[in-house]
């Protein structure tokens, strides 16, 4: 089964310990949505994914990584 | 608690109060023998219309009371935004509610074909509407709680 991982928590820490609320305000969603994305419970739309990457000033692939299992 | 989560919880509370109110009034009508005779459906429909008006009032009171209670207990104003996750949760919950309503309506039609009265069918449809609303809000609340 394929899985998508994210590095949002790490990126927030590197961005002067940006809070979930700060990131949520920057990308126009609720803090709960950022929390759900960080925990891998919710997968954002492509638009929101790009917004998050832009908020950190990095490429999309630096925030989200796609892993496909070997036994596809 | 986000706005969507608050709406799901207040919707659930409202639906349960309204369902209890409907059951109480319609049981009362039936016990008084008002639902027997040629004008039974008319009496039923008038009572339901009154109850629908009451439901709107109850929904407003519950959401205002909950907003005040939430602000007092948590000390926070709450996030009033609705975003793509709220819409996704709404869509998922609505899908299940729609299935219940659709299959339920099919069941009512089968019941009618087997000889059920129009009044029974209308009561079943009313119960289905209430049931699907409760299912939708309960699912929304559960999805929010599990962090979906």
Backbone of each chain as ProteinMPNN parsed JSONL, in Angstrom:
{"seq_chain_A": "XXXXXXXXXXXXXXXXXXXXXXXXXXXXXXXXXXXXXXXXXXXXXXXXXXXXXXXXXXXXXXXXXXXXXXXX", "coords_chain_A": {"N_chain_A": [[0.843, -1.203, 0.0], [0.498, 2.229, -0.785], [1.947, 5.184, 0.737], [1.747, 8.484, 2.119], [3.971, 10.768, 3.395], [4.758, 13.473, 5.617], [6.722, 16.45, 6.327], [6.038, 18.498, 7.947], [6.009, 19.174, 10.692], [8.734, 19.193, 11.33], [9.623, 21.175, 9.581], [8.239, 23.362, 10.597], [9.454, 23.609, 13.05], [12.024, 24.278, 12.254], [11.496, 26.731, 11.147], [11.774, 28.895, 12.981], [10.332, 27.792, 15.114], [7.599, 27.866, 14.358], [4.147, 28.109, 15.077], [1.321, 25.809, 14.965], [-0.99, 27.231, 14.627], [-0.059, 29.644, 13.534], [0.877, 28.735, 11.045], [-1.51, 27.747, 10.026], [-3.002, 30.109, 9.793], [-1.483, 31.402, 7.859], [-1.865, 29.812, 5.582], [-4.562, 29.734, 5.339], [-6.379, 27.938, 6.632], [-7.935, 25.924, 9.282], [-6.486, 25.452, 12.592], [-6.841, 22.866, 13.413], [-6.932, 21.468, 11.048], [-4.31, 21.611, 10.122], [-3.11, 20.148, 12.162], [-4.314, 17.631, 11.727], [-3.244, 17.041, 9.216], [-0.501, 16.928, 9.785], [-0.465, 14.689, 11.444], [-1.026, 12.748, 9.655], [-3.662, 12.075, 9.192], [-5.323, 13.373, 7.538], [-5.31, 14.143, 4.118], [-4.179, 16.785, 2.28], [-5.611, 18.93, -0.321], [-4.208, 19.44, -3.592], [-3.823, 22.146, -3.996], [-3.765, 23.236, -1.36], [-1.557, 21.872, -0.415], [0.48, 22.988, -1.973], [0.31, 25.593, -1.037], [1.166, 25.272, 1.604], [3.796, 24.42, 1.206], [4.792, 26.714, -0.001], [4.536, 28.503, 2.105], [6.632, 27.772, 3.703], [8.646, 28.262, 2.023], [9.738, 26.295, 0.391], [10.146, 23.454, -1.885], [7.399, 21.427, -3.095], [7.992, 18.699, -2.851], [9.699, 18.711, -0.756], [8.15, 18.903, 1.412], [6.067, 17.0, 1.301], [6.248, 13.495, 0.891], [6.104, 10.712, -1.246], [5.574, 7.314, -0.828], [5.948, 4.149, -2.188], [5.038, 0.829, -1.68], [7.16, -2.082, -2.01], [5.973, -4.498, -2.813], [4.003, -4.054, -4.926]], "CA_chain_A": [[0.0, 0.0, 0.0], [1.279, 3.468, -0.846], [1.689, 6.101, 1.84], [2.288, 9.828, 1.952], [4.481, 11.304, 4.669], [5.06, 14.913, 5.533], [7.752, 16.95, 7.246], [5.554, 19.814, 8.398], [6.441, 19.443, 12.079], [10.167, 19.521, 11.258], [9.74, 22.474, 8.907], [7.768, 24.395, 11.537], [10.502, 23.77, 14.059], [13.135, 24.996, 11.607], [11.067, 28.106, 10.84], [11.692, 29.593, 14.281], [9.259, 27.147, 15.888], [6.282, 28.383, 13.941], [3.062, 27.313, 15.679], [0.32, 25.293, 14.019], [-1.936, 28.33, 14.4], [0.585, 30.574, 12.592], [0.865, 28.119, 9.719], [-2.915, 27.693, 9.595], [-3.378, 31.467, 9.365], [-0.782, 31.718, 6.602], [-2.393, 29.075, 4.423], [-6.018, 29.932, 5.291], [-7.196, 26.822, 7.134], [-7.985, 25.919, 10.748], [-5.354, 24.791, 13.253], [-7.164, 21.433, 13.457], [-6.589, 20.878, 9.738], [-2.847, 21.437, 10.117], [-2.855, 19.028, 13.084], [-4.727, 16.389, 11.052], [-2.272, 16.774, 8.132], [0.761, 16.521, 10.436], [-0.624, 13.332, 11.976], [-1.315, 11.833, 8.549], [-5.074, 11.664, 9.223], [-5.998, 14.048, 6.43], [-4.404, 14.486, 3.02], [-4.684, 18.044, 1.715], [-5.717, 19.05, -1.77], [-2.949, 19.891, -4.201], [-3.731, 23.594, -3.772], [-3.316, 23.482, 0.016], [-0.194, 21.343, -0.309], [1.367, 24.012, -2.541], [0.297, 26.747, -0.117], [2.005, 24.928, 2.765], [5.196, 24.454, 0.742], [5.134, 28.124, -0.228], [4.654, 29.16, 3.418], [7.968, 27.468, 4.214], [9.624, 28.645, 0.993], [10.416, 25.1, -0.129], [9.4, 22.761, -2.945], [6.364, 20.497, -2.607], [8.618, 17.417, -2.501], [10.398, 18.851, 0.531], [7.131, 18.823, 2.473], [5.363, 15.716, 1.197], [6.948, 12.454, 0.137], [5.238, 9.589, -1.611], [6.285, 6.028, -0.74], [5.177, 3.033, -2.721], [5.611, -0.434, -1.189], [7.797, -2.905, -3.05], [5.068, -5.549, -3.3], [2.85, -3.433, -5.596]], "C_chain_A": [[0.881, 1.257, 0.0], [0.968, 4.351, 0.36], [2.361, 7.458, 1.56], [2.73, 10.327, 3.324], [4.741, 12.787, 4.505], [6.07, 15.324, 6.597], [7.33, 18.299, 7.841], [6.055, 20.147, 9.802], [7.912, 19.893, 12.097], [10.36, 20.916, 10.652], [9.268, 23.616, 9.812], [8.825, 24.691, 12.577], [11.662, 24.584, 13.488], [12.784, 26.444, 11.3], [10.788, 28.859, 12.149], [10.507, 29.105, 15.112], [7.894, 27.773, 15.629], [5.183, 27.501, 14.55], [2.116, 26.804, 14.589], [-0.665, 26.395, 13.652], [-1.354, 29.322, 13.385], [0.541, 30.025, 11.167], [-0.558, 28.086, 9.153], [-3.362, 29.058, 9.075], [-2.728, 31.82, 8.025], [-1.403, 31.036, 5.388], [-3.924, 29.095, 4.355], [-6.86, 28.73, 5.668], [-7.225, 26.884, 8.662], [-6.756, 25.191, 11.311], [-5.575, 23.266, 13.27], [-6.81, 20.732, 12.145], [-5.084, 20.644, 9.643], [-2.468, 20.242, 10.999], [-3.17, 17.688, 12.412], [-3.743, 16.019, 9.93], [-0.96, 16.262, 8.742], [0.702, 15.074, 10.924], [-0.952, 12.302, 10.904], [-2.75, 11.338, 8.528], [-5.859, 12.288, 8.066], [-4.966, 14.422, 5.372], [-4.952, 15.712, 2.303], [-4.838, 17.981, 0.197], [-4.365, 19.56, -2.288], [-2.734, 21.378, -3.934], [-3.202, 23.9, -2.37], [-1.884, 22.994, 0.217], [0.816, 22.365, -0.838], [1.444, 25.237, -1.631], [1.225, 26.5, 1.076], [3.483, 24.998, 2.375], [5.66, 25.894, 0.563], [5.335, 28.875, 1.093], [6.037, 28.921, 4.018], [9.067, 27.859, 3.22], [10.402, 27.462, 0.455], [9.566, 24.468, -1.239], [8.411, 21.768, -2.322], [6.977, 19.179, -2.11], [9.381, 17.489, -1.177], [9.425, 18.777, 1.709], [6.478, 17.445, 2.476], [6.197, 14.725, 0.386], [6.025, 11.263, -0.056], [6.055, 8.304, -1.599], [5.379, 4.925, -1.272], [5.833, 1.745, -2.26], [6.148, -1.265, -2.338], [6.838, -3.933, -3.639], [3.828, -5.011, -3.972], [2.056, -4.415, -6.435]], "O_chain_A": [[1.886, 1.321, 0.708], [-0.12, 4.284, 0.931], [3.378, 7.551, 0.873], [1.962, 10.31, 4.286], [4.92, 13.286, 3.394], [6.249, 14.653, 7.613], [8.172, 19.127, 8.191], [6.477, 21.274, 10.065], [8.276, 20.845, 12.787], [11.15, 21.722, 11.144], [9.838, 24.707, 9.789], [9.069, 25.841, 12.942], [12.208, 25.463, 14.154], [13.671, 27.292, 11.202], [9.694, 29.381, 12.366], [9.784, 29.891, 15.723], [7.16, 28.146, 16.543], [5.293, 26.275, 14.532], [2.112, 27.294, 13.46], [-1.119, 26.482, 12.511], [-2.06, 29.785, 12.489], [0.216, 30.737, 10.217], [-0.782, 28.356, 7.973], [-4.022, 29.148, 8.04], [-3.345, 32.455, 7.17], [-1.458, 31.611, 4.301], [-4.515, 28.541, 3.428], [-7.93, 28.515, 5.1], [-6.624, 27.772, 9.267], [-6.086, 24.429, 10.613], [-4.628, 22.488, 13.158], [-6.438, 19.558, 12.134], [-4.638, 19.61, 9.146], [-1.617, 19.431, 10.633], [-2.398, 16.735, 12.513], [-3.446, 14.844, 9.718], [-0.386, 15.282, 8.267], [1.68, 14.333, 10.833], [-1.135, 11.123, 11.204], [-3.042, 10.306, 7.923], [-6.915, 11.793, 7.673], [-3.896, 14.945, 5.683], [-6.066, 15.681, 1.779], [-4.281, 17.111, -0.471], [-3.518, 20.037, -1.532], [-1.612, 21.818, -3.68], [-2.302, 24.724, -2.208], [-1.097, 23.62, 0.928], [1.868, 22.583, -0.236], [2.506, 25.841, -1.473], [1.966, 27.387, 1.501], [4.308, 25.552, 3.101], [6.781, 26.248, 0.93], [6.185, 29.76, 1.195], [6.554, 29.762, 4.753], [10.256, 27.796, 3.532], [11.574, 27.588, 0.102], [8.436, 24.884, -1.497], [8.572, 21.335, -1.181], [6.551, 18.619, -1.1], [9.672, 16.465, -0.559], [9.836, 18.61, 2.858], [6.353, 16.806, 3.521], [6.769, 15.064, -0.65], [5.278, 10.868, 0.84], [7.087, 8.203, -2.263], [4.223, 4.786, -0.871], [7.041, 1.57, -2.422], [5.677, -1.178, -3.472], [6.886, -4.21, -4.838], [2.717, -5.436, -3.653], [1.062, -4.035, -7.054]]}, "seq_chain_B": "XXXXXXXXXXXXXXXXXXXXXXXXXXXXXXXXXXXXXXXXXXXXXXXXXXXXXXXXXXXXXXXXXXXXXXXXXXXXXXXXXXXXXXXXXXXXXXXXXXXXXXXXXXXXXXXXXXXXXXXXXXXXXXXXXXXXXXXXXXXXXXXXXXXX", "coords_chain_B": {"N_chain_B": [[-11.942, 23.665, 19.697], [-13.176, 23.412, 16.465], [-15.17, 25.396, 14.146], [-16.685, 23.745, 12.476], [-16.763, 21.362, 13.948], [-18.146, 22.185, 16.198], [-20.569, 22.832, 14.985], [-21.383, 20.305, 14.133], [-21.798, 18.997, 16.566], [-23.771, 20.621, 17.811], [-25.762, 20.32, 15.927], [-26.324, 17.621, 16.188], [-27.289, 17.512, 18.84], [-29.529, 19.184, 18.561], [-31.027, 17.707, 16.661], [-31.64, 15.397, 18.145], [-33.217, 16.45, 20.21], [-35.345, 17.499, 18.71], [-36.298, 15.162, 17.503], [-37.212, 13.769, 19.762], [-39.222, 15.519, 20.52], [-40.956, 15.355, 18.303], [-41.663, 12.628, 18.439], [-42.981, 12.571, 20.892], [-45.171, 14.372, 20.465], [-46.489, 13.199, 18.234], [-47.069, 10.664, 19.188], [-48.798, 11.381, 21.171], [-50.868, 12.485, 19.65], [-51.743, 10.175, 18.337], [-52.559, 8.644, 20.526], [-54.721, 10.099, 21.39], [-56.53, 9.538, 19.505], [-56.646, 11.068, 17.234], [-55.494, 10.46, 14.858], [-57.043, 8.872, 13.331], [-59.422, 8.231, 10.863], [-60.862, 10.107, 8.037], [-59.61, 12.648, 7.825], [-57.159, 12.377, 8.967], [-54.522, 12.49, 7.888], [-54.34, 15.179, 7.229], [-54.495, 16.429, 9.741], [-52.2, 15.371, 10.871], [-50.244, 16.468, 9.126], [-50.515, 19.211, 9.641], [-49.727, 19.343, 12.328], [-47.096, 18.479, 12.073], [-46.012, 20.557, 10.54], [-46.099, 22.659, 12.378], [-44.313, 21.646, 14.233], [-41.998, 21.64, 12.702], [-41.507, 24.372, 12.475], [-40.987, 24.885, 15.169], [-38.661, 23.399, 15.393], [-36.784, 24.904, 13.983], [-36.548, 27.125, 15.635], [-35.55, 25.847, 17.928], [-33.088, 24.936, 16.963], [-31.726, 27.367, 16.589], [-31.645, 28.368, 19.228], [-30.167, 26.322, 20.535], [-27.676, 26.454, 19.169], [-26.817, 29.069, 19.764], [-26.735, 28.986, 22.576], [-24.826, 26.968, 22.907], [-22.566, 28.148, 21.77], [-22.095, 30.252, 23.543], [-21.694, 28.823, 25.929], [-19.439, 27.322, 25.22], [-17.553, 29.344, 24.856], [-17.421, 30.359, 27.444], [-16.582, 28.14, 29.002], [-14.171, 27.218, 27.732], [-12.828, 29.555, 27.322], [-12.003, 30.586, 24.969], [-12.466, 32.111, 21.732], [-12.841, 30.663, 19.503], [-12.351, 29.16, 16.263], [-13.703, 30.491, 13.439], [-13.536, 29.788, 10.855], [-14.191, 27.9, 7.863], [-12.894, 25.192, 6.185], [-11.236, 23.23, 3.566], [-11.083, 20.678, 4.716], [-13.306, 20.588, 6.396], [-15.313, 20.622, 4.472], [-14.763, 18.212, 3.215], [-15.289, 16.377, 5.256], [-18.017, 16.908, 5.621], [-18.992, 16.031, 3.149], [-18.38, 13.284, 3.215], [-19.919, 12.406, 5.403], [-22.458, 13.128, 4.526], [-22.793, 11.409, 2.373], [-23.229, 8.868, 3.539], [-25.573, 9.43, 4.959], [-27.255, 9.951, 2.869], [-27.371, 7.441, 1.629], [-28.765, 6.015, 3.616], [-31.214, 7.381, 3.592], [-32.045, 6.979, 0.924], [-32.206, 4.108, 0.622], [-33.969, 3.673, 2.678], [-36.273, 5.019, 1.789], [-36.886, 3.428, -0.366], [-37.584, 1.151, 1.045], [-39.898, 2.096, 2.305], [-41.574, 2.424, 0.13], [-41.833, -0.227, -0.661], [-43.112, -1.159, 1.598], [-45.523, 0.241, 1.359], [-46.48, -0.937, -0.958], [-47.026, -3.397, 0.029], [-49.262, -2.955, 1.426], [-49.335, -1.025, 3.468], [-50.55, 1.861, 5.313], [-51.092, 5.288, 4.177], [-50.526, 7.137, 6.143], [-48.824, 5.749, 7.878], [-46.68, 5.432, 6.137], [-45.91, 8.111, 5.777], [-45.108, 8.732, 8.365], [-42.946, 7.026, 8.585], [-41.256, 8.103, 6.646], [-40.747, 10.58, 7.779], [-39.387, 9.735, 10.069], [-37.187, 8.624, 8.815], [-35.992, 10.899, 7.688], [-35.271, 12.26, 10.029], [-33.6, 10.33, 11.155], [-31.53, 10.132, 9.207], [-30.461, 12.667, 9.377], [-29.517, 12.682, 11.998], [-27.648, 10.615, 11.796], [-25.864, 11.77, 9.948], [-24.845, 14.043, 11.392], [-23.775, 12.734, 13.635], [-21.804, 11.164, 12.438], [-20.2, 13.175, 11.343], [-19.299, 14.416, 13.695], [-17.898, 12.291, 14.86], [-15.9, 11.884, 12.924], [-14.518, 14.291, 13.129], [-13.603, 14.041, 15.788], [-11.871, 11.836, 15.641], [-9.948, 12.943, 14.246], [-9.914, 13.104, 11.479]], "CA_chain_B": [[-12.982, 23.059, 18.856], [-13.391, 24.227, 15.272], [-16.569, 25.731, 13.854], [-17.331, 22.559, 11.917], [-16.984, 20.415, 15.036], [-19.23, 22.758, 17.018], [-21.816, 22.698, 14.209], [-21.775, 18.891, 14.147], [-22.305, 18.674, 17.902], [-25.055, 21.312, 18.039], [-26.718, 19.687, 15.012], [-26.692, 16.337, 16.794], [-28.139, 17.811, 20.011], [-30.806, 19.695, 18.039], [-31.774, 16.601, 16.03], [-32.158, 14.501, 19.179], [-34.32, 17.159, 20.888], [-36.463, 17.581, 17.76], [-36.847, 13.802, 17.35], [-37.974, 13.49, 20.99], [-40.418, 16.373, 20.446], [-41.825, 14.766, 17.282], [-42.188, 11.357, 18.959], [-43.905, 12.901, 21.973], [-46.387, 14.961, 19.906], [-47.205, 12.272, 17.356], [-47.606, 9.602, 20.043], [-49.924, 12.027, 21.847], [-51.949, 12.553, 18.651], [-52.255, 8.816, 18.113], [-53.241, 8.197, 21.749], [-56.004, 10.809, 21.473], [-57.386, 9.061, 18.423], [-56.736, 12.085, 16.178], [-54.934, 9.959, 13.604], [-57.972, 7.891, 12.755], [-60.469, 8.927, 10.117], [-60.466, 10.623, 6.711], [-58.757, 13.845, 7.876], [-55.984, 12.061, 9.796], [-53.289, 12.986, 7.251], [-54.355, 16.645, 7.322], [-54.148, 16.751, 11.14], [-50.784, 14.995, 11.008], [-49.421, 17.437, 8.39], [-50.558, 20.504, 10.353], [-48.899, 19.216, 13.528], [-45.696, 18.391, 11.644], [-45.584, 21.908, 10.131], [-45.846, 23.406, 13.62], [-43.086, 21.106, 14.817], [-40.871, 22.096, 11.866], [-41.24, 25.751, 12.905], [-40.356, 24.749, 16.474], [-37.303, 22.872, 15.181], [-35.906, 26.014, 13.575], [-36.297, 27.884, 16.865], [-34.681, 25.037, 18.806], [-31.74, 24.938, 16.37], [-31.115, 28.666, 16.869], [-31.377, 28.449, 20.679], [-29.08, 25.391, 20.881], [-26.369, 26.918, 18.677], [-26.404, 30.263, 20.522], [-26.395, 28.529, 23.934], [-23.57, 26.211, 22.853], [-21.47, 29.092, 21.492], [-21.834, 30.968, 24.802], [-21.14, 27.838, 26.868], [-18.094, 26.985, 24.751], [-16.686, 30.496, 25.131], [-17.258, 30.477, 28.902], [-15.817, 26.997, 29.519], [-12.806, 27.138, 27.18], [-12.2, 30.878, 27.366], [-11.536, 30.973, 23.632], [-13.537, 32.538, 20.844], [-13.064, 29.605, 18.508], [-12.024, 29.501, 14.885], [-14.952, 30.495, 12.674], [-13.278, 29.444, 9.453], [-14.513, 26.569, 7.332], [-11.908, 24.955, 5.134], [-11.449, 22.053, 2.714], [-11.295, 19.479, 5.547], [-14.717, 20.629, 6.81], [-16.12, 20.237, 3.308], [-14.515, 16.785, 2.985], [-16.03, 15.658, 6.301], [-19.44, 17.069, 5.273], [-19.283, 15.182, 1.985], [-18.342, 11.874, 3.633], [-21.082, 12.15, 6.271], [-23.671, 13.239, 3.694], [-22.893, 10.217, 1.531], [-23.873, 7.803, 4.33], [-26.946, 9.865, 5.254], [-27.985, 9.804, 1.603], [-27.623, 6.003, 1.461], [-29.834, 5.635, 4.554], [-32.459, 7.968, 3.102], [-32.429, 6.336, -0.341], [-32.66, 2.731, 0.861], [-35.148, 3.778, 3.541], [-37.413, 5.376, 0.933], [-37.214, 2.211, -1.112], [-38.281, 0.305, 2.014], [-41.236, 2.659, 2.516], [-42.351, 2.106, -1.085], [-42.146, -1.663, -0.566], [-44.113, -1.25, 2.673], [-46.794, 0.708, 0.773], [-46.925, -1.966, -1.914], [-47.521, -4.542, 0.798], [-50.538, -2.604, 2.049], [-49.249, -0.064, 4.573], [-51.361, 3.06, 5.105], [-50.333, 6.494, 3.811], [-50.071, 7.753, 7.389], [-47.655, 4.986, 8.326], [-45.597, 5.761, 5.21], [-45.456, 9.466, 6.071], [-44.368, 8.662, 9.632], [-41.66, 6.373, 8.312], [-40.43, 9.073, 5.906], [-40.327, 11.562, 8.786], [-38.376, 9.073, 10.899], [-35.994, 8.482, 7.976], [-35.356, 12.221, 7.598], [-34.631, 12.516, 11.322], [-32.518, 9.364, 11.3], [-30.391, 10.462, 8.339], [-29.867, 13.894, 9.919], [-28.753, 12.275, 13.19], [-26.491, 9.851, 11.31], [-24.925, 12.733, 9.33], [-24.162, 14.829, 12.418], [-22.986, 11.825, 14.47], [-20.613, 10.814, 11.651], [-19.343, 14.367, 11.277], [-18.67, 14.595, 14.999], [-16.938, 11.198, 15.021], [-14.764, 12.145, 12.029], [-13.735, 15.381, 13.737], [-12.964, 13.546, 17.006], [-10.75, 10.95, 15.324], [-8.934, 13.767, 13.588], [-9.899, 12.838, 10.031]], "C_chain_B": [[-13.256, 23.976, 17.657], [-14.884, 24.479, 15.054], [-17.346, 24.503, 13.358], [-17.689, 21.547, 12.994], [-18.131, 20.893, 15.934], [-20.568, 22.588, 16.306], [-22.323, 21.259, 14.225], [-22.407, 18.53, 15.487], [-23.657, 19.351, 18.162], [-26.137, 20.716, 17.132], [-27.242, 18.381, 15.584], [-27.636, 16.557, 17.98], [-29.52, 18.27, 19.546], [-31.654, 18.566, 17.467], [-32.387, 15.679, 17.07], [-33.328, 15.144, 19.923], [-35.559, 17.159, 19.989], [-37.118, 16.205, 17.58], [-37.709, 13.447, 18.566], [-39.293, 14.262, 20.978], [-41.442, 15.79, 19.465], [-42.482, 13.488, 17.828], [-43.252, 11.61, 20.014], [-45.242, 13.405, 21.406], [-47.185, 13.963, 19.066], [-47.782, 11.089, 18.137], [-48.857, 10.116, 20.757], [-51.14, 12.099, 20.908], [-52.597, 11.184, 18.45], [-53.054, 8.33, 19.318], [-54.622, 8.853, 21.896], [-56.98, 10.415, 20.366], [-57.53, 10.045, 17.275], [-56.239, 11.567, 14.824], [-55.774, 8.828, 13.004], [-59.069, 8.674, 12.029], [-59.943, 9.537, 8.839], [-59.523, 11.836, 6.753], [-57.487, 13.635, 8.71], [-54.693, 12.643, 9.209], [-53.175, 14.515, 7.361], [-53.936, 17.101, 8.732], [-52.663, 16.504, 11.371], [-49.888, 16.07, 10.365], [-49.39, 18.786, 9.104], [-49.651, 20.461, 11.575], [-47.414, 19.183, 13.155], [-45.174, 19.778, 11.233], [-45.275, 22.779, 11.354], [-44.525, 22.959, 14.242], [-41.85, 21.52, 14.018], [-40.484, 23.525, 12.254], [-40.536, 25.75, 14.271], [-38.891, 24.304, 16.323], [-36.327, 23.972, 14.825], [-35.539, 26.85, 14.805], [-35.342, 27.154, 17.789], [-33.245, 25.051, 18.29], [-31.015, 26.245, 16.682], [-30.724, 28.761, 18.348], [-30.185, 27.563, 21.054], [-27.738, 25.927, 20.401], [-25.89, 28.167, 19.409], [-25.95, 29.855, 21.927], [-25.06, 27.797, 23.936], [-22.384, 27.136, 22.622], [-21.094, 29.837, 22.773], [-21.144, 30.032, 25.799], [-19.691, 27.495, 26.512], [-17.117, 28.106, 25.078], [-16.415, 30.62, 26.63], [-16.349, 29.362, 29.433], [-14.366, 27.008, 29.034], [-12.079, 28.476, 27.226], [-11.677, 31.339, 26.026], [-12.726, 31.303, 22.735], [-13.853, 31.47, 19.787], [-12.781, 30.094, 17.1], [-13.284, 29.393, 14.043], [-14.765, 30.142, 11.201], [-13.823, 28.067, 9.105], [-13.54, 26.333, 6.188], [-12.201, 23.654, 4.38], [-11.686, 20.775, 3.522], [-12.743, 19.422, 6.041], [-15.611, 20.145, 5.676], [-15.972, 18.738, 3.017], [-15.307, 15.945, 3.992], [-17.532, 15.733, 6.02], [-19.828, 16.085, 4.173], [-19.342, 13.704, 2.384], [-19.571, 11.518, 4.472], [-22.382, 12.17, 5.46], [-23.889, 12.004, 2.828], [-23.63, 9.094, 2.276], [-25.327, 8.146, 4.641], [-27.828, 9.667, 4.016], [-28.317, 8.336, 1.332], [-28.786, 5.57, 2.345], [-31.185, 6.129, 4.043], [-32.954, 7.245, 1.847], [-32.968, 4.928, -0.121], [-33.9, 2.719, 1.752], [-36.389, 4.095, 2.736], [-37.862, 4.183, 0.099], [-38.001, 1.259, -0.215], [-39.711, 0.772, 2.248], [-42.136, 2.326, 1.321], [-42.763, 0.632, -1.071], [-43.245, -1.879, 0.475], [-45.498, -0.838, 2.148], [-47.369, -0.337, -0.175], [-47.517, -3.171, -1.196], [-48.777, -4.205, 1.602], [-50.483, -1.641, 3.215], [-50.095, 1.172, 4.262], [-50.465, 4.249, 4.749], [-49.763, 7.166, 5.056], [-48.819, 7.062, 7.928], [-46.442, 5.342, 7.453], [-45.029, 7.147, 5.509], [-44.65, 9.503, 7.372], [-42.986, 8.045, 9.427], [-40.708, 7.338, 7.585], [-39.878, 10.14, 6.866], [-39.202, 10.994, 9.655], [-37.07, 8.918, 10.123], [-35.237, 9.805, 7.864], [-34.6, 12.526, 8.886], [-33.424, 11.6, 11.503], [-31.307, 9.711, 10.462], [-29.694, 11.731, 8.826], [-28.99, 13.564, 11.135], [-27.496, 11.515, 12.766], [-25.43, 10.791, 10.738], [-24.138, 13.487, 10.401], [-23.291, 13.956, 13.327], [-21.699, 11.435, 13.74], [-19.644, 11.984, 11.562], [-18.571, 14.538, 12.579], [-17.595, 13.528, 15.23], [-15.686, 11.433, 14.156], [-13.888, 13.272, 12.583], [-12.942, 14.878, 14.934], [-11.763, 12.653, 16.693], [-9.675, 11.672, 14.512], [-8.842, 13.586, 12.099], [-9.645, 14.104, 9.231]], "O_chain_B": [[-13.531, 25.164, 17.822], [-15.737, 23.861, 15.691], [-18.484, 24.257, 13.755], [-18.764, 20.948, 12.97], [-18.97, 20.104, 16.367], [-21.573, 22.245, 16.927], [-23.526, 21.014, 14.316], [-23.426, 17.841, 15.537], [-24.58, 18.718, 18.676], [-27.297, 20.62, 17.532], [-28.429, 18.069, 15.486], [-28.653, 15.876, 18.108], [-30.544, 17.817, 20.057], [-32.849, 18.473, 17.748], [-33.52, 15.226, 16.909], [-34.313, 14.475, 20.233], [-36.668, 16.863, 20.435], [-38.343, 16.1, 17.512], [-38.799, 12.893, 18.422], [-40.338, 13.741, 21.368], [-42.637, 15.738, 19.757], [-43.69, 13.293, 17.697], [-44.293, 10.953, 20.033], [-46.308, 12.935, 21.803], [-48.409, 13.891, 19.174], [-48.847, 10.573, 17.797], [-49.838, 9.392, 20.925], [-52.271, 11.818, 21.304], [-53.82, 11.054, 18.401], [-54.092, 7.687, 19.166], [-55.555, 8.264, 22.442], [-58.108, 10.904, 20.308], [-58.417, 9.897, 16.435], [-56.523, 12.155, 13.78], [-55.278, 7.964, 12.281], [-59.575, 9.669, 12.547], [-58.743, 9.502, 8.57], [-58.732, 12.037, 5.832], [-56.827, 14.596, 9.106], [-53.876, 13.215, 9.93], [-52.091, 15.067, 7.555], [-53.139, 18.025, 8.892], [-51.966, 17.314, 11.981], [-48.914, 16.524, 10.966], [-48.343, 19.431, 9.161], [-48.902, 21.402, 11.839], [-46.581, 19.783, 13.834], [-44.036, 20.132, 11.54], [-44.308, 23.541, 11.355], [-43.73, 23.773, 14.71], [-40.78, 21.727, 14.59], [-39.302, 23.856, 12.352], [-39.604, 26.522, 14.495], [-38.007, 24.778, 17.037], [-35.189, 23.985, 15.294], [-34.383, 27.23, 14.994], [-34.436, 27.757, 18.365], [-32.299, 25.163, 19.069], [-29.827, 26.236, 17.002], [-29.615, 29.179, 18.68], [-29.301, 27.989, 21.797], [-26.755, 25.869, 21.14], [-24.693, 28.318, 19.654], [-24.915, 30.314, 22.41], [-24.252, 27.974, 24.847], [-21.318, 26.939, 23.205], [-19.911, 30.032, 23.056], [-20.149, 30.394, 26.427], [-18.831, 27.392, 27.387], [-15.996, 27.857, 25.522], [-15.301, 30.95, 27.034], [-15.446, 29.624, 30.227], [-13.441, 26.828, 29.827], [-10.85, 28.52, 27.173], [-10.99, 32.356, 25.938], [-13.842, 30.833, 22.957], [-14.963, 31.39, 19.26], [-12.946, 31.272, 16.784], [-13.872, 28.316, 13.944], [-15.706, 30.192, 10.409], [-13.9, 27.182, 9.957], [-13.385, 27.188, 5.316], [-13.268, 23.059, 4.532], [-12.408, 19.885, 3.072], [-13.341, 18.347, 6.1], [-16.54, 19.365, 5.886], [-16.933, 18.078, 2.621], [-15.915, 14.936, 3.633], [-18.24, 14.737, 6.164], [-20.849, 15.403, 4.256], [-20.23, 12.968, 1.953], [-20.185, 10.468, 4.279], [-23.278, 11.353, 5.67], [-25.026, 11.602, 2.579], [-24.529, 8.455, 1.728], [-26.204, 7.283, 4.596], [-28.989, 9.27, 4.116], [-29.41, 8.021, 0.863], [-29.683, 4.854, 1.899], [-32.173, 5.394, 4.057], [-34.14, 6.939, 1.727], [-34.045, 4.585, -0.608], [-34.773, 1.864, 1.602], [-37.447, 3.51, 2.968], [-39.055, 3.962, -0.112], [-38.967, 0.636, -0.656], [-40.627, -0.042, 2.374], [-43.308, 1.988, 1.487], [-43.891, 0.287, -1.422], [-44.173, -2.662, 0.274], [-46.505, -1.478, 2.449], [-48.574, -0.59, -0.195], [-48.381, -3.87, -1.724], [-49.293, -5.032, 2.353], [-51.491, -1.451, 3.896], [-50.33, 1.494, 3.098], [-49.256, 4.229, 4.98], [-48.654, 7.699, 5.029], [-47.878, 7.717, 8.376], [-45.333, 5.529, 7.954], [-43.813, 7.34, 5.497], [-43.646, 10.208, 7.473], [-41.997, 8.482, 10.015], [-39.512, 7.381, 7.874], [-38.718, 10.543, 6.778], [-38.21, 11.666, 9.938], [-35.984, 9.059, 10.685], [-34.008, 9.838, 7.934], [-33.458, 12.983, 8.86], [-32.362, 12.036, 11.948], [-30.175, 9.605, 10.935], [-28.475, 11.857, 8.703], [-27.885, 14.086, 11.285], [-26.414, 11.741, 13.306], [-24.24, 10.629, 11.008], [-22.911, 13.565, 10.334], [-22.208, 14.371, 13.742], [-20.63, 11.381, 14.348], [-18.431, 11.816, 11.686], [-17.363, 14.773, 12.579], [-16.513, 13.829, 15.735], [-14.561, 11.207, 14.602], [-12.661, 13.205, 12.509], [-11.772, 15.22, 15.102], [-10.753, 12.703, 17.394], [-8.648, 11.099, 14.146], [-7.806, 13.878, 11.502], [-9.601, 14.058, 8.002]]}, "name": "protein", "num_of_chains": 2, "seq": "XXXXXXXXXXXXXXXXXXXXXXXXXXXXXXXXXXXXXXXXXXXXXXXXXXXXXXXXXXXXXXXXXXXXXXXXXXXXXXXXXXXXXXXXXXXXXXXXXXXXXXXXXXXXXXXXXXXXXXXXXXXXXXXXXXXXXXXXXXXXXXXXXXXXXXXXXXXXXXXXXXXXXXXXXXXXXXXXXXXXXXXXXXXXXXXXXXXXXXXXXXXXXXXXXXXXXXXXXXXX"}
